């Protein structure tokens, strides 16, 4: 008989493999080589954006919107399936699986999503309001936390920091995806699947930072540590 522990570990191993393969895919995190914001009246032209670029480069359009959905800026990203980061990528250093870091919690939904201010790594202390549909209540090593996870196209993304940052894990913190079903409070925080944010793989991403309530006061030795590169190239 396969135990719940063995099943969780097997699923985790498959997740680890998918993270590595996804990172080095043609539109994976390691492929991002440029982010450009256009003037308000400019039109995105993928052929113009990739002019004079190698044939391995692809352009995709991006938008930035405020909490109410109003367009704030638009531009494009260039992805190189043969980027220097992909060529130098070794893998993702990860803690061993530990079932103690699978933690049950409660998702307390708001009547409507609330705008919560998040700092971003490249915004020099400036904040952006992200849609937070509720608060996650969880007890971690005997301490009660009320955690904010923002909505990203239907997924809850929980940015958090802990005492491993800069020592064992990526310096600005890590992310955790939290699944929830509408109308049901029960959620699971599986920190074995905590992952390094996109900006750990490419300097051309701008990642949200953990708000004060998401700063966990212990070392969470679970999940990804950081991506590894030959010659320290990112």
C-alpha positions, 0 to 999 in steps of 0.5 A: 500500500502506498502511504499518503507520505509516499504519494506526496513525496512522489508528487513533489519529485515530479513537481521538481522535475517540471520546475527545471524543465519549465525554467529552461523552456523557450518561454521559461523564466531563464529565457527572458532577456529583455523587458521594454515598456512602450510609449502610451500611443505605440503599437506592439509589433513583434516583427519590429521587436525582434528585428536584428535579434537571433532566430532563437528570440521570440517577442510577447506583449505585456500589460500592467493594469491597476486594481480596477483593471485600468491599463497603466502601461504596455510593452513587450518581452524578448525571450531567447531559447538559447540565452546565456542563462539557459546555457549556464543553468545547472538546476535548482537547489532544493531542500529534502522533502519533509512532511512536517512542512505540509501545514493546514490552514484556513482561507477567510474570503473577503466579500470582495477582493481588497487592494493590498499594497505590495512592494516590488523588487525594482520599484525603489520602495514604491508599492502597487495594489494587488487583488487579495481575495482573503486572508490565510490563517495558519499556525507555523511552529506554534506561531499564528500567522495571517498571510496575504496571497494575491490573485494571479489569473485565478491562482493564489500566490503567497510571497513570503520571507523566512530566516533562510533568505540570503543564507540558504535561499533566494535573498528577496524571499520565495513564493508558494501557490495555494489552491482553494475552492470557493466556499471552503475554508480549508487550505494546505500550505505545502512549503515543500513546493515553495519556489524561487521567484521569477527574478531569481532566474532573470534580472528582467523580471520585477517581483512582488515582495512579501508584505510585513504579515508574510514574514515568517520568523523561523527558518523554513527549510523546505522547497527550493533554495535558489537556481544554480548556474555555471560561472554565476551567470543569471 
